[in-house]
Structures are given as C-alpha cells and as structure tokens.
Amino acid sequence: MSETLGTNEHSPLKRRTFLAATGSAALVAGSGTVARATTGGHPARVATVVVNGRVFTGTRREPLAEAVAIGTDGTVVAVGSTAEIRRQIGPRTVVLDAHGGTVMPGIQDGHMHPLGAATESLKPSLGNATLTVAELRARLKEMLDATAAKEPDGWLQVTNWNPAGLLPAGTVADRKLLDSLDTRRPIVLQGSDLHNTLVNSRALTLAGINRTTPAPAGGSIVRDAAREPTGLLKDNAQVLVTKVLPQPTSAQLDAVYTKMASTLLACGITSFMDAACGEDTLKTYTALMAKGLLPQRITPALLVDQDTAKKPAEAAEYLRDLRSRYAGPDRLRLTTAKVFLDGVPEFPAQGAALLAPYLDAEGRPTTHRGDLYVSDRDYRALVLALDKAGWQMHAHAIGDRAVRVALNAYEAAAHTSRHHRRHTITHLEFVHPDDYKRFARAGVVANMQMQWAKQNVFTSKALRPYIGEERFARLYPARSLLRAGARLAGGSDWPVDPLRPFDQLATAIDRSNPDEDLPPLNAGEALTRAQTLSMHTAGTAYQLHDAQSGTLRAGQRADLIVLDRDITKVPMKEVRGSSVCFTMIAGQVVHDATSAAGRERIAAAQQMGALGGDKTPGASCCHGH
C-alpha cells in the first residue's frame, strides 16, 4: 500500500504542481515578515508550499501565519502569509491548498503500543462495552457460534473486555461466568486496560495455574476463599496464559502490520514511542522500516521487568547489549528504558499504588494502598545506574505513591548527573499537590493520556466511590502540573483506547464526554487549545529528544499535517470530527486523503477502530492546485 506521491502521472500531487503562470494577484505582498532558511548562504529551493491555511507554528513568532514553504532538503524554508509564501514558488513547486484548515506540526505520540494494536485487531472485540452478565454471555456465545469449527480445543481470544463495566455495578467476573457457556474451548478475555485478563477453567488448566501456582513479580492471581484461582489475572500474572496462546501466522502479521502503519499515517502521527518493547519488537520495527512502511522516527522503550529492576548492573548490561546489536537506522532511536511501578486503580483491579488507602463500596477506608512493583530504594538505584549509562527512564505510574517513587529517583539523578535525560512519568492519574513543583525542579516530563480525563464508567463508577471526593477532584491534574512548570507531553496508549487523536485533544480542552450526559471532569484542570496542541507536538518532541521537530519554523524538519478545518477556531464539538488531509514527514507527503492510497489507509484505520466509523474517506478534504 505504500506509494511515492508526486512522481506518478496519475498522482493528485502531480496534477497540483503550480505552474509559472500564477497571476499578479498571488504576488501581492503580505503584511508580515517571512522567515527563511538558507543553505550555504543561499535560499533553499522550494519543493512544496501549503497555502491558505491557519498555521499553528507552536511558537509565538507567527500567530497569524497562513502558509508554509518546504525545501528540497525536507526542512521548513519559510512561514508567513499566503502572499509571501507564493513568492517562493518555482516551476516545479507543488502547491497544496489548505482551504482554511489548520496546518500544524505532526502529532507525536509519546506512549503507545502499535504492534499490540495490530495483533489485537485479529481477535473479536467486545468494544469496551458495559454489559450485564447475561449480555456478556450472549455476546460470547455469538463469537463461539461464529467460530464453531474450532471446537473443542481452539482458543477463543477476545479483546476489549471492560473489567469495570460488568452490571450491576460492583459485579466481579470470575471463571464461572465463562464455564457456564456451552463449550469445552479455552476462553480468554483481555481487559481493555491491558492490566486484567479473565479466563475459564479450561484455560487455567492449559496454563498450569492452580491453587499452588505462585504469582510472578508484579502480578496477581486472584483467588477465592479456598485459595482456588477465580480466573482473574492481573498485570504480570497475565503472562502465565499469554505464553501458551497460539500465535498469528507470518501472513496474518504482515497484513495487520500494514494496516497499523496505514492507521498511523492517516491519523497524522509523525513520531512515536512504543512504550514496552523487547528484542522481538526491535526485530519487527527494523523489518517494517526496511520495507518503507514506517517513515516515522520511532523510540522503542525497552522494558525492564520487576526482577531485573532490582539488579541495576544486570539491567544496564541487558540494555547495552540490545543497543549494540540494533543501533541504526537513525530513525530507530534506542534511548529509553521502561519500568512499570504500579497497576491500574479501577475496581476490581485496584493495583495503582496510592499514598492513602482505597475505600470500600460504602466509602470506608480499607488497609489496601495498591501494588508498588518496584520499591523506592530499588528504583532509585536503577535510575542512577541507567542515567549514568546513558538511558532515559519512562515510568508507568498511575497512583500518587508510584509517582512519588519516580520523582524521588529522578531528583536523585538530577543531583548527581550532569546529563539532561528528560526522565518521564506516564499516565499520572493521581499526583499529590505537594509533588507538582518537583517535576520542574528535576526536569521530569509528564506524559499524559488526556482522552481519559472525562467522566465515564471507569472514572464515575469504578473509581469515584473507592477514592472519595477529594482525590476524585484532583484526577489528571494537567493544568496544575503546567502551572507548576512541568513539561507536558501527550500519548494515546493505543490500543488501550482507539487511536483518535482529535478526541484526545478535545478532551484535554473541555474534559467532557460527548457520549454521556455527565458534567466535565475537573474542568479547572482543562488546558487551552494552544497548550493542548503544543503538548502533543513540541511537548512530545521534547520528551523524544527531537529538537528538529514539534514546531513549524525556518530550519525545522517539515513534519506536518493539514486538517480539514481550523481546530483553533471551530466549536469544540467539531474538533473531535477533524480529519487529516495530508501528512508530511521530512517534506514528503506520506498520506494524501484524497488519493486512492489515502482512501485505502483511512479504510484500514477505520477497520482498526481509529478515526471513528462515520467518516467518508477523504470527503471533507480539499484538493490542491
């Protein structure tokens, strides 16, 4: 599905080449001052211009910019008015007309799992739905009937099960729910949060899980009063089942990886971090990049498990070995190590590490404060060792106790190291107010998934009763962190949620849920449009150590997107419906929504649950000249 745009006679961009007869009206001087990049003292030849847009530069210098000129070297030559940029046009310059839509730096995703999203798409999905027990059984029966040829031994693997959405509220699923289905097949339901898995008794047997099986570090086998496994597995305990599951074929993987790559480009993702990687992941990315499927800059965060996290020298050697064998190409950036410090807070998991205990269903304090997977002492020792060895840390920390452990370690590193690693904490659902200012003091990046900052079954039903009103009023403190001087970066955590970047941006701005009649979640923590756009462009570029992207100004790499509307001005309800018309990486158009290949990409993205299912491919995008 890859294409070289602008080189084929039938390419839309070839037909849009702006020829010499531009007309005098196009050359009227603009009122601003255009900034230009030069090469060897001479202006770089302009290969492409985007005109008639509203340019969000990510800087304060060009608040009213309308157009961008891009050189043959893939960098921004100039930003200014349409009249000014038209002066840059040569006989072979390609002209793209934004027709009033936003032109902005490409979206950079600082925490996602694209390969996992690809493999999940091979399995039937429950769509994260809230269901009664009877409704869940009915949906699973439909899936069993549709794959009846796999009886009696073929696995039924189901994704996007909502562990917090079983009705009536407070119902906790166990293996009996699945055992009651008329089948002998092993069944596994993967929670949409990726931290919970439910399996039936047959699956427990095949995985060798019984009343004496020890839980791995960083995981929990939920048991009943008789110590028998209930079928609910949390965090690292999920591996006990996943390691015995049948694997996709090479042909299946090739097909879904192609769809994944198409989805990223159609969504305007120009750089990203895969937030939990091992050696197999590096092999896969190396192969996909060699095929030309992934033109983005990719940062694989190499996972250090809980046992290895207690052995800093061993962790450093493991990472050094991977970097020595997989360094290069330049776009595969082996800079980051990932550690899980806790789990998720929603009932029934309640694995996020909190400073104060969870409450019970009646609002009374319990003795449970969640699960801290790496101690304060061990994480500090690990960070000091890996910082010295040249690694940036990326810590999963949802609870305020886990966040504090990460901050303690990063402050220690800041005091002893002259390096500026930009250590990162991701998720940050709970942060104690005493810790807000510590982010800036230690140079810590706050990577947040803003599409979660809304009221829904997870926040209102599975969380609020168990944390109380004071903590609920502090969820996802984006504005508080920004005011305290923290650097904010964005991430989707795809496939925990569908990859819908403009829903992500809109929720950061209005903290609302258009699908449910509920008030905004902590509206005082909302960000402005400019702050939100900067968070997901320049903010993530900062996290990923990419000084050449994230803004649109002369000399920067031309990683940019053109949208079908001006998201800096349209009503908030329209922001969520935005479409990417063009995605450019290093000055090359890698996605054109109006081309045949672009429409195929959009269709592939919709098949993977991205963009929303109500868009007509390319229909809202304008044609160039």
Secondary structure as the mmCIF struct_conf table of DSSP 4:
data_model
#
loop_
_struct_conf.conf_type_id
_struct_conf.id
_struct_conf.beg_label_comp_id
_struct_conf.beg_label_asym_id
_struct_conf.beg_label_seq_id
_struct_conf.end_label_comp_id
_struct_conf.end_label_asym_id
_struct_conf.end_label_seq_id
TURN_TY1_P TURN_TY1_P1 LEU A 5 GLY A 6
BEND BEND1 THR A 7 ASN A 8
TURN_TY1_P TURN_TY1_P2 GLU A 9 HIS A 10
HELX_RH_AL_P HELX_RH_AL_P1 PRO A 12 ARG A 15
TURN_TY1_P TURN_TY1_P3 ARG A 16 ARG A 16
STRN STRN1 THR A 17 THR A 17
BEND BEND2 ALA A 20 ALA A 20
HELX_RH_3T_P HELX_RH_3T_P1 SER A 24 LEU A 27
HELX_LH_PP_P HELX_LH_PP_P1 VAL A 28 GLY A 30
BEND BEND3 SER A 31 GLY A 32
STRN STRN2 ALA A 35 ARG A 36
STRN STRN3 THR A 38 THR A 39
TURN_TY1_P TURN_TY1_P4 GLY A 40 GLY A 41
STRN STRN4 HIS A 42 PRO A 43
HELX_LH_PP_P HELX_LH_PP_P2 ALA A 44 ARG A 45
STRN STRN5 VAL A 46 VAL A 51
BEND BEND4 ASN A 52 GLY A 53
STRN STRN6 ARG A 54 VAL A 55
BEND BEND5 GLY A 58 ARG A 61
TURN_TY1_P TURN_TY1_P5 PRO A 63 LEU A 64
STRN STRN7 ALA A 67 GLY A 71
TURN_TY1_P TURN_TY1_P6 THR A 72 ASP A 73
BEND BEND6 GLY A 74 GLY A 74
STRN STRN8 THR A 75 THR A 75
STRN STRN9 VAL A 76 GLY A 80
HELX_RH_AL_P HELX_RH_AL_P2 THR A 82 ARG A 86
TURN_TY1_P TURN_TY1_P7 ARG A 87 GLN A 88
TURN_TY1_P TURN_TY1_P8 PRO A 91 ARG A 92
STRN STRN10 VAL A 94 ASP A 97
TURN_TY1_P TURN_TY1_P9 HIS A 99 GLY A 100
STRN STRN11 THR A 102 PRO A 105
HELX_LH_PP_P HELX_LH_PP_P3 GLY A 106 GLY A 106
STRN STRN12 ILE A 107 MET A 112
HELX_RH_AL_P HELX_RH_AL_P3 PRO A 114 GLU A 120
TURN_TY1_P TURN_TY1_P10 SER A 121 LEU A 122
BEND BEND7 LYS A 123 LYS A 123
STRN STRN13 SER A 125 SER A 125
TURN_TY1_P TURN_TY1_P11 GLY A 127 ASN A 128
STRN STRN14 LEU A 131 THR A 132
HELX_RH_AL_P HELX_RH_AL_P4 VAL A 133 ALA A 146
TURN_TY1_P TURN_TY1_P12 THR A 147 THR A 147
HELX_RH_3T_P HELX_RH_3T_P2 ALA A 148 LYS A 150
TURN_TY1_P TURN_TY1_P13 GLU A 151 ASP A 153
STRN STRN15 LEU A 156 TRP A 161
TURN_TY1_P TURN_TY1_P14 PRO A 163 ALA A 164
STRN STRN16 LEU A 166 LEU A 167
TURN_TY1_P TURN_TY1_P15 PRO A 168 GLY A 170
HELX_RH_AL_P HELX_RH_AL_P5 ARG A 175 ASP A 179
TURN_TY1_P TURN_TY1_P16 SER A 180 SER A 180
BEND BEND8 LEU A 181 ASP A 182
BEND BEND9 ARG A 185 ARG A 185
STRN STRN17 ILE A 187 GLY A 191
TURN_TY1_P TURN_TY1_P17 SER A 192 ASP A 193
BEND BEND10 LEU A 194 HIS A 195
STRN STRN18 ASN A 196 VAL A 199
HELX_RH_AL_P HELX_RH_AL_P6 SER A 201 ALA A 207
TURN_TY1_P TURN_TY1_P18 GLY A 208 GLY A 208
TURN_TY1_P TURN_TY1_P19 ARG A 211 THR A 212
HELX_LH_PP_P HELX_LH_PP_P4 THR A 213 PRO A 216
TURN_TY1_P TURN_TY1_P20 ALA A 217 GLY A 218
STRN STRN19 GLY A 219 ARG A 223
TURN_TY1_P TURN_TY1_P21 ALA A 225 ALA A 226
BEND BEND11 ARG A 227 ARG A 227
STRN STRN20 PRO A 229 ASP A 235
HELX_RH_3T_P HELX_RH_3T_P3 ASN A 236 GLN A 238
HELX_RH_AL_P HELX_RH_AL_P7 VAL A 239 THR A 242
TURN_TY1_P TURN_TY1_P22 LYS A 243 VAL A 244
BEND BEND12 LEU A 245 LEU A 245
HELX_LH_PP_P HELX_LH_PP_P5 PRO A 246 THR A 249
HELX_RH_AL_P HELX_RH_AL_P8 SER A 250 ALA A 266
TURN_TY1_P TURN_TY1_P23 CYS A 267 GLY A 268
STRN STRN21 ILE A 269 CYS A 277
HELX_RH_AL_P HELX_RH_AL_P9 GLU A 279 ALA A 290
TURN_TY1_P TURN_TY1_P24 LYS A 291 GLY A 292
BEND BEND13 LEU A 293 LEU A 293
BEND BEND14 GLN A 296 GLN A 296
STRN STRN22 ARG A 297 LEU A 303
HELX_RH_AL_P HELX_RH_AL_P10 GLN A 306 ALA A 309
TURN_TY1_P TURN_TY1_P25 LYS A 310 LYS A 310
HELX_RH_AL_P HELX_RH_AL_P11 PRO A 312 TYR A 326
BEND BEND15 PRO A 329 PRO A 329
TURN_TY1_P TURN_TY1_P26 ASP A 330 ARG A 331
STRN STRN23 LEU A 332 LEU A 332
STRN STRN24 THR A 336 PHE A 340
BEND BEND16 GLU A 346 GLU A 346
TURN_TY1_P TURN_TY1_P27 PHE A 347 ALA A 349
BEND BEND17 ALA A 352 ALA A 352
BEND BEND18 LEU A 355 ALA A 356
HELX_LH_PP_P HELX_LH_PP_P6 PRO A 357 TYR A 358
STRN STRN25 LEU A 359 LEU A 359
TURN_TY1_P TURN_TY1_P28 ALA A 361 GLU A 362
BEND BEND19 GLY A 363 GLY A 363
STRN STRN26 PRO A 365 PRO A 365
BEND BEND20 THR A 367 THR A 367
BEND BEND21 TYR A 373 VAL A 374
HELX_RH_AL_P HELX_RH_AL_P12 ASP A 376 LYS A 388
TURN_TY1_P TURN_TY1_P29 ALA A 389 GLY A 390
STRN STRN27 GLN A 392 ALA A 397
BEND BEND22 GLY A 399 GLY A 399
HELX_RH_AL_P HELX_RH_AL_P13 ASP A 400 THR A 416
STRN STRN28 THR A 424 HIS A 427
BEND BEND23 GLU A 429 GLU A 429
HELX_RH_3T_P HELX_RH_3T_P4 PRO A 433 ASP A 435
TURN_TY1_P TURN_TY1_P30 TYR A 436 LYS A 437
HELX_RH_AL_P HELX_RH_AL_P14 ARG A 438 ALA A 442
TURN_TY1_P TURN_TY1_P31 GLY A 443 GLY A 443
STRN STRN29 VAL A 445 MET A 448
HELX_RH_3T_P HELX_RH_3T_P5 MET A 450 TRP A 452
BEND BEND24 LYS A 454 LYS A 454
BEND BEND25 ASN A 456 ASN A 456
HELX_RH_PI_P HELX_RH_PI_P1 VAL A 457 LYS A 461
TURN_TY1_P TURN_TY1_P32 ALA A 462 LEU A 463
HELX_RH_AL_P HELX_RH_AL_P15 ARG A 464 PHE A 472
TURN_TY1_P TURN_TY1_P33 ALA A 473 ARG A 474
BEND BEND26 LEU A 475 TYR A 476
HELX_RH_AL_P HELX_RH_AL_P16 ALA A 478 ARG A 483
TURN_TY1_P TURN_TY1_P34 ALA A 484 GLY A 485
HELX_LH_PP_P HELX_LH_PP_P7 ALA A 486 ALA A 486
STRN STRN30 ARG A 487 GLY A 490
TURN_TY1_P TURN_TY1_P35 TRP A 494 PRO A 495
BEND BEND27 VAL A 496 ASP A 497
HELX_RH_AL_P HELX_RH_AL_P17 PRO A 501 ASP A 510
TURN_TY1_P TURN_TY1_P36 PRO A 514 ASP A 515
BEND BEND28 GLU A 516 GLU A 516
BEND BEND29 LEU A 521 ASN A 522
HELX_RH_3T_P HELX_RH_3T_P6 ALA A 523 GLU A 525
HELX_RH_AL_P HELX_RH_AL_P18 ARG A 529 SER A 534
HELX_RH_PI_P HELX_RH_PI_P2 MET A 535 GLY A 539
HELX_RH_AL_P HELX_RH_AL_P19 THR A 540 GLN A 543
TURN_TY1_P TURN_TY1_P37 LEU A 544 HIS A 545
TURN_TY1_P TURN_TY1_P38 ALA A 547 GLN A 548
BEND BEND30 SER A 549 THR A 551
BEND BEND31 ARG A 553 ARG A 553
TURN_TY1_P TURN_TY1_P39 ALA A 554 GLY A 555
BEND BEND32 GLN A 556 GLN A 556
STRN STRN31 ARG A 557 ARG A 557
STRN STRN32 LEU A 560 LEU A 563
BEND BEND33 ASP A 564 ARG A 565
TURN_TY1_P TURN_TY1_P40 ILE A 567 LYS A 569
BEND BEND34 VAL A 570 VAL A 570
HELX_RH_AL_P HELX_RH_AL_P20 MET A 572 VAL A 575
TURN_TY1_P TURN_TY1_P41 ARG A 576 GLY A 577
STRN STRN33 VAL A 580 ILE A 585
TURN_TY1_P TURN_TY1_P42 ALA A 586 GLY A 587
STRN STRN34 GLN A 588 ASP A 592
TURN_TY1_P TURN_TY1_P43 ALA A 593 THR A 594
BEND BEND35 SER A 595 SER A 595
HELX_RH_AL_P HELX_RH_AL_P21 ALA A 596 GLN A 607
TURN_TY1_P TURN_TY1_P44 MET A 608 GLY A 609
BEND BEND36 LEU A 611 LEU A 611
TURN_TY1_P TURN_TY1_P45 GLY A 613 ASP A 614
HELX_LH_PP_P HELX_LH_PP_P8 LYS A 615 THR A 616
TURN_TY1_P TURN_TY1_P46 PRO A 617 SER A 620
HELX_LH_PP_P HELX_LH_PP_P9 CYS A 621 HIS A 623
#
